[in-house]
């Protein structure tokens, strides 16, 4: 596991909810994605920089959340994300969403990202090794935390 952790605060807005005033489930995935980008930035190598410097993108190939308790309109929640597994061509980011005041877990899960690079001639994407610079960014982040 990486020592770099990102936690973002979020107030549940009316537009985040379904007619029962509980968070509509795709919003949890949106908040996890936002925090994954924040996590990469905190490590010092944003997704944009990863693409610009190395030609590498990290699309999600698996997303899973287990819902434990609902969040409702007006609730303050926290989304905590960290890299929990490094593979040769992929990485897993674990997510925990909880109520800010009580710490009660709302949902837990993960997203699996594969490193891909477009072929300059055909434009087709193919899996590639996780750049060492990305791993190093999270190791440097560990020392800095």
C-alpha positions, 0 to 999 in steps of 0.5 A: 500500500502507498502512504499517499492518501487523499481525503476530500470533503463533500456536502451532499447537494439536492442535485446529488440525490434521487427523489427519496433525497438519498444520494443517487449511487453513480455520484459515489463513483464520480466522487471516487474518480475526483478523489483519484485525480486528487490523489495523483496530484498529491503524489506529484504526478497528475493524470494530465502530466502522466499523459503529457510526459509519458503518453500513458492513460489510466482508464478504469477497467473495474469499479466496485462499491459496497453500500452500507448506509445511505447519505442524504441531502445536506450530509457532510461526507468524506471520500478517502482514497489510496493506492492499495495494489501495484501490478506491472500494468495496473494499479488498484485504488481503494476508496472509503466514503464515510459520514464526516461527523460520525465516521460511519462508513457509507460505502467501501470499494475500489477502482482498478486502473490499467496503464495504456498507451496509444500506438502512434501509427494506428491510434489503437490503445494497448496495455503498457507497464506502469511508469516507474516515475508514477511508482516513484511519485507515490514513494516520494509522497510516502516519505513526505507524509 
